[in-house]
Amino acid sequence: MYRLLETIKVLDKKLLNIEYHNARVNNSRQKLFGIDAPIDLSEGIIFPNALSDNIFFKCRVIYSDKILSVDFLPYEKRLPAALTIVNDDTISYEHKFEDRSAIQKHLCKVVTGEILIVKNGLITDTSYSNVVFSDGEKYFTPASPLLYGTKRAKLLKEKIIFEDEIRQGDIKRFKWIYLVNAMIDLNETDRISVDKIICANERIS
């Protein structure tokens, strides 16, 4: 049976953006296991008494047709200095599976420490985040990511970012790339210049 992963940002013993996580979990349970009855993750997650306040934690939920395990880990944000473009037209990560071997095989081969995946000529995601590009005025995210992330969904609903098909050749139209996921917000201090995106040993310019 498939094992899936959900990562939730926790602050002061509160599960942030839980409605988006519930939506993704229940969508995966319906599509993979045929289960229509929804669950609410907040009802199945118990916070340890020792969990500190005023510190961000990562709640890591492993589930299949039911919740299998819940762990809480201190969170430390990491931002890569550069991204390496990798091409893979067969890669698929529609659901947030615990098995990330298809992504890991690319990640272990790059010296920058992080990848930007291109599928069928279109920019998708990094190994652990959706991406957002900025031209200095507006924010655009790839219309066909590998994984439809919870933070991405929230930013789209709030009309902070907009979907667009972004090809590798379009990158030079932008100034910045941002990495966003359940743990990482769209933050002007956490952006990477697009000239730090590397392809075939050359930087985008």
N, C-alpha and C positions, 0 to 999 in steps of 0.2 A: 504494500500500500504506500502511496505517496506520503512523504513527510514534507511539510511546509514550514516556513519560518515567517514570523511577523515581529518586527522590531518597533517598539513604541517608546517615545520620549517621555520620561517621568520627571516631574518636579514637584516637590512638597507632597509626595504620595498621590499625585494626580496623573492620570494617563492623558497626555495631550493629544488633541485631534482624534479622539477615540472613535468618532463617528465614521471617519474615513478608513480606519483600520477595520472596524466591524464590517463595513461595506466590502472591503477587499477579501477578508476572510470568508464571509458568507458567499460571495461570488465564487471563490475557489471551491468551497465545499459543495456548492450546487453543481458546478461544471465538472468537477473531478469525481465526486462521490454521489451525485444525484440527491443531495440532501437539501430540501427546501426550507426546513424549519431553521430560522436564524438563531444565532447565539450572540450574546453580548459579552465581549471579552472582559469588560469591567466587572462582571458578576463572577467570573472564573479566576480572577487574579487576586491573590492575597498579598499585601505588602508586608515584608518582614518588619518587625518592631525596630530593628537596628538601622533601618534605612534612613539616612540623614536627610534633613530638610535643607533647602537653599543650595542643593547640588543636583546637577542633571545626572540621571541614571538612564541606562538603556535596559528596557524590559524585553527579554528575548523569549518569545513564545514559540514552541514547537508544537505543531498540531497535524492531524490528519482529518478523520471524521469527528475527532474530539481533541481537546487539549491534552497533549502528552507531557509537557514540562514547561515550567516558567522559571526564568533566572533573571536576576538583577545584577547589572555590571556598571561600575563607575564609567562615565563617558568622558573621553578626551578627544576633542575635535582634531582631525588631521586634514591638512590641505596640501596636495601635491605641488611641487614646484613646476612640474611640466606634465603634459599628457602625450602619449604616443598613440597615433591612429593605427588601429588594426582592422582588417577587413575580414568579415565572415558572413557569407550569404546564407548559411544554414543554421546559424545560432538561433535558439529559441529560449525565451525565459518569460513566457506569458504569465506564469504564476510564480510566486516567490518560494521556489523550492529550496529545501535545505541543501540539496546537492547542487553545487555551483561549479562543477568540474569543467563545463563548457566554457565558462568565463575564466576560471583559474588557469587553464592551459595557455591562454593568451597573456595573462597577467604575469606569469612566471618568466616570460621571455623578454620583457622590456626592462630597460635600465632606468627609465624615469620613475618607475614604481607605480604608475597608473596608466590606464588605457582609455581611449575614446573609440567606441566600437562603431564601425560603419557596416551596414547591412543593405545589400542591393543599392549601393550608391548613396544611401541616406544616413546621416548622423543619427545615432540612437542614444546610448547611455555610456557612462563609465562603468567600471566593475562594481561600484557600490552606490551609484546615484544617477538620478536624472540630471540633465544639463539644461541650462538657460543661457542664451546668448543675448548680449546687449550691444546696440549700436550707439549707445550714449543717451538715447531717448526712450526707446521701448525695449521690452523684454520678450524674447521668443524662445519657445521650447519645441524640440522636434515633435512632429505630429504622430510619428510612429516609433515610440520608444520600445525597448525590449520589455520593460515592466512599467505598468501604469502606477506610478508612485503616489503615496498618500499626500505628501507635501505638494507635489505637482498638481494633484487634483484640487487641493485647497486654493492654490495660487491661481489656477484657471477659473475656478468658481468666483473668486474675488476680483477677477479681471485685472490682476496684477501682471500676469504673463499671458501670452497668446500663442496658439499653435501655428506652426508653419513647417513645410517640408524643407529641410536644410541639408543640402548636399555638401560634400567635402569642399567643392570649389566655392561654396557660399561663405565659408568661414571668414575669408578676408574682408567681407562686408561689415564684420563686427569688430568691436574693440575688446570685449571681455567675455569670458565664459564663467559661469557660476555652477557649482555642484550643489544640488539640493536633494535631500531625502528626509525621512522622518526625524532625523536628528539634526539636520543642518538647514537653517533658514536661508532665505535670499537676503544676503547681507553685503553691503557695499565694501566692507572691509575684508570680505572673504571672496575675492574675485581673482581670476587668473587672466593675464593678457593673452590674447589669441596667438601672439607670436611665440608663446610657450607650447603651442601644439605642434608636435613633430610627426612628420610623415616621410618615410623612406630616407631617414637620416637628414631631412631638411626641415627647417621651421616654416610654418605658414607665414607668408608675408605678402 
